[in-house]
């Protein structure tokens, strides 16, 4: 009996701007991973290609300040994808 949990989060990425300019997008991806681990209590987080492309869309120096994602948790794995904006 696997329980599937689906949630939508707005993850603030402002702390990425504390990092050196040439590491900000990498730090933003790490912030997303840690946020999902903390909120859904999982060990493995799979970040979708759409989220990765959105964070890197303005290059490594200027990631977005926040990102709205949909997280689907199955057992001990969480998959992150961009939430559909209305």
N, C-alpha and C positions, 0 to 999 in steps of 0.2 A: 504494500500500500504506500505509494509514493505521494507525498503531499506537495502540490505545486503552489508557490506563493508568487503573486505578481504585484509589483508596486511601482509607483512613479515618484521619483525624487528630483528636486532641483539641488544640484551639488555646487556649492560655492568653490570657485577655483582661485579666489583672490590671494591665497597663501602662495600660489605659484609665482606671484610677482615679487616675493621675497628672495627668490632664487636668482642667481646670475642670469643675465639676459639670454645667454646661449644655452640655458638648460630648462627654460620655463615650460615648454610643452611636455618634456619628459617628466617633470615634476607634477604637472597637471594630471597626466595619466596615472601616476603613482597615487595622487590624492584621490582620484576616482576609485582606484582599486582598494585603498585603505578604508574609504567611506563605506563601500559596499560590504567589506569584511566586517566592519564594526556594526553596521545596522542589521545585517541579515545573519550574522554569526556563521559564516562559511569559511572554508579554508581556500577554496579555489574560485577565482573570479575570471571569467572570460569576457574580455571587452570586445565588442563588435567592431567591425571595420568601419561602419558609419560613424561611430563615436570617435574612433581614432582619427578619421579624416576630418571631422568637425573640429577637434582640438587642434590639429595641425594645419587647418585651412589658412591661417594667417601666418604661417611659418613658426619656427621654434621660439621666436622672441615675443610674440603677442598672442598667446592663447586666449580664448574667451574668458570672461570673468565668472561665468556660471554656465552650467549645462543641465538641461532637463532630460533625464534618462528614464527608461522603463527597465526594471530589473525582474527577471524571472528566476526563481530559486527552485531547483529540483534536487532533493536530498542534500548533498554537501557541495553543490556547484551552482554558482550564480552567473547568469548570462546578462550582460549589459548591452542595451541598444538605445538609440535615440528615441525619445517619445515623440509621437506625432503631434505637431503643434496645430492648434485649432485655427 
